[in-house]
Amino acid sequence: MKKSFFSATGLKCIAIVAMVMDHIGAELLNDFYLLRIVGRLTLPIMAYFIAIGYEKTHDLKRYVGRLLFWGVLSIVPYAYYFESDYQNVLFTLAVGLVLLWALDQIKAADIQWVLIFMVCIAVTVFQFDSFFLAIGMILIFRYYRDHSTKLYFSFTFLLGFYQALLLYLYKDWSQPHLWIQNASILALPLLHRYNGTRSAFKFGFYTFYPLHLIVLLGIKTFLF
């Protein structure tokens, strides 16, 4: 019998701390990879709670609206802090949430797979942060989170496919940033210990996201 001792609040706090460490390591410390590896915990945890949130929400439109609201507020600090024209991850999470709803409206499996493929291509082509990786994680947690074997197998397959694609595109296998995403799998044992309690701050992560970017942008601008 597994011991479940992580609350939703605890897991989201881990995600927040890991995210801040990742973003500090990425920009302020010139790709300090130890911090970036710790940061790989964030995406699986947030994808996990998107899957759970979809099942428990009483107002999907409001849920998506909140993600988009905080995503819009994050556009400018994200763009300037990372010096990137990518769309921030809150938009990717919102797309994943809508995809879960759309899949529940479609009964034909072949059409479901076509839709998943099209969404994964779209978020990649239009440069949504975490690309199809975030979408894949959301789907895996939606359908397999209570089936350990399928969960670990599908998660490993997803990371392996992402890894192979990066190596094909970049060619140079010696670059550390091509490998660090594999550390995402370290989040699974933490999520396996989730005790099912609801978060004390329901939308705390989404509120924190633009705020921490603004603070880090200020530090980068004035101190670095």
C-alpha positions in Angstrom: 0.0 0.0 0.0 1.5 3.3 -1.1 2.0 6.2 1.3 0.2 9.3 0.1 1.6 12.4 1.8 1.8 15.1 -0.9 -1.2 17.5 -1.0 -2.1 19.5 -4.1 -0.7 22.6 -2.3 2.5 20.8 -1.5 3.0 19.6 -5.1 2.2 23.0 -6.6 4.7 24.6 -4.2 7.3 22.2 -5.5 6.4 23.1 -9.0 6.7 26.8 -8.2 10.1 26.5 -6.5 11.4 24.3 -9.3 10.1 26.8 -11.9 11.8 29.7 -10.3 15.0 27.8 -10.0 14.8 26.8 -13.7 14.2 30.3 -14.9 17.0 31.7 -12.8 19.3 29.0 -14.1 18.2 29.6 -17.7 18.7 33.4 -17.9 20.4 34.8 -14.8 23.1 32.1 -14.5 23.7 31.3 -18.2 22.2 27.9 -18.3 23.2 26.5 -14.9 22.1 23.0 -15.6 21.6 21.7 -12.1 18.9 24.3 -11.6 17.5 23.5 -15.0 17.3 19.8 -14.2 15.3 20.6 -11.0 13.1 22.8 -13.1 12.0 19.8 -15.1 9.7 18.8 -12.2 7.3 21.7 -13.0 5.7 20.8 -16.3 4.6 17.3 -15.3 3.1 18.6 -12.0 1.1 21.3 -13.8 0.0 18.9 -16.6 -1.2 16.5 -13.9 -3.3 19.2 -12.3 -4.7 20.3 -15.6 -6.0 16.7 -16.1 -7.4 16.6 -12.6 -8.8 20.1 -12.9 -10.6 19.2 -16.1 -12.4 16.4 -14.3 -13.4 18.4 -11.3 -14.2 21.8 -12.6 -17.8 23.0 -12.6 -17.1 25.7 -15.1 -14.7 24.8 -17.9 -15.1 28.1 -19.7 -14.1 30.0 -16.6 -11.1 27.7 -16.0 -9.9 28.2 -19.6 -10.6 31.9 -19.3 -8.4 32.2 -16.2 -5.5 30.5 -17.9 -5.8 32.8 -20.9 -6.1 35.9 -18.6 -2.9 35.1 -16.8 -1.3 34.0 -20.0 -2.0 37.3 -21.6 -0.6 39.2 -18.6 2.6 37.1 -18.9 3.2 37.8 -22.6 5.4 40.9 -22.2 7.5 39.8 -19.2 8.0 36.4 -20.7 9.1 37.9 -24.1 11.5 40.3 -22.5 12.9 38.0 -19.8 13.6 35.1 -22.2 14.1 37.3 -25.2 11.8 35.0 -27.1 8.8 35.2 -29.3 7.4 31.9 -28.0 4.0 31.8 -26.4 4.2 31.1 -22.7 3.2 27.8 -21.1 -0.2 29.0 -19.8 -1.4 29.2 -23.3 -0.2 25.6 -23.9 -2.0 24.4 -20.8 -5.2 26.2 -21.9 -5.0 24.4 -25.3 -4.5 21.1 -23.5 -7.6 21.7 -21.4 -9.7 22.5 -24.4 -8.4 19.4 -26.1 -9.6 17.2 -23.2 -13.1 18.6 -23.6 -13.0 18.1 -27.4 -11.9 14.5 -27.1 -14.9 13.8 -24.8 -17.2 15.2 -27.5 -15.8 12.8 -30.1 -16.6 9.1 -30.0 -14.6 7.9 -33.0 -11.1 6.9 -32.0 -9.6 7.7 -35.4 -10.9 11.2 -35.3 -9.6 11.6 -31.8 -6.1 10.7 -32.9 -6.3 13.0 -35.9 -7.3 15.9 -33.5 -4.5 15.1 -31.1 -2.0 15.0 -34.0 -3.2 18.4 -35.3 -3.1 20.0 -31.9 0.4 18.8 -31.3 1.5 20.1 -34.7 -0.2 23.4 -34.1 1.4 24.1 -30.7 4.8 23.2 -32.1 4.5 25.2 -35.3 3.1 28.3 -33.5 5.9 28.0 -30.8 3.8 27.4 -27.7 6.2 26.8 -24.8 6.8 23.1 -24.2 5.2 22.3 -27.5 3.6 18.8 -27.9 5.4 17.7 -24.8 2.9 19.5 -22.5 0.0 18.2 -24.5 1.2 14.7 -24.3 1.7 14.9 -20.6 -1.8 16.2 -20.0 -3.2 13.4 -22.1 -1.1 10.8 -20.3 -2.3 12.0 -16.9 -5.9 12.2 -18.0 -6.1 8.6 -19.1 -3.3 6.7 -17.4 -2.5 8.3 -14.0 -4.2 5.5 -12.1 -2.4 2.8 -14.1 1.3 2.8 -13.1 2.6 0.6 -15.9 0.9 2.4 -18.7 1.8 5.8 -17.1 5.5 5.1 -16.9 5.6 3.4 -20.3 3.8 6.2 -22.1 5.7 8.9 -20.2 9.0 7.3 -21.1 7.9 6.9 -24.7 6.9 10.6 -24.9 10.2 11.7 -23.5 12.1 9.3 -25.8 10.3 10.6 -28.9 11.0 14.2 -27.8 14.6 13.4 -27.2 15.0 11.7 -30.5 13.5 14.7 -32.3 15.8 17.1 -30.6 18.9 15.0 -31.4 17.7 14.8 -35.0 17.2 18.6 -35.3 20.3 19.7 -33.4 22.7 17.0 -34.5 25.2 17.8 -31.7 24.7 15.3 -29.0 27.1 17.0 -26.6 24.8 19.9 -25.8 23.5 19.4 -22.2 20.2 21.2 -22.9 19.2 18.5 -25.3 19.1 15.9 -22.5 17.8 17.7 -19.4 14.1 17.2 -20.3 14.5 13.5 -19.4 14.6 14.6 -15.8 10.8 15.2 -16.0 10.3 11.6 -15.2 11.5 12.3 -11.6 8.2 14.0 -11.0 6.2 10.8 -11.3 7.2 9.3 -7.9 6.1 12.6 -6.3 2.8 12.6 -8.2 2.3 8.9 -7.2 2.3 10.1 -3.6 -0.5 12.7 -4.1 -3.1 12.2 -1.4 -6.0 13.7 -3.4 -6.6 16.8 -1.3 -7.5 20.0 -3.0 -5.2 23.0 -3.2 -5.4 25.7 -0.6 -4.6 28.3 -3.4 -6.6 27.1 -6.3 -5.1 29.4 -8.9 -2.0 30.4 -7.1 0.4 29.0 -9.7 -1.3 30.9 -12.5 -1.2 34.1 -10.5 2.4 33.6 -9.5 3.5 32.9 -13.0 3.5 36.5 -14.4 4.5 38.0 -11.1 7.7 36.0 -10.8 8.5 36.8 -14.4 8.2 40.5 -13.7 10.5 40.2 -10.6 13.1 38.2 -12.5 12.9 40.6 -15.4 13.6 43.5 -13.0 16.6 41.6 -11.6 17.9 40.8 -15.0 17.5 44.4 -16.2 19.0 46.2 -13.3 21.5 43.8 -11.7 22.8 41.8 -14.7 
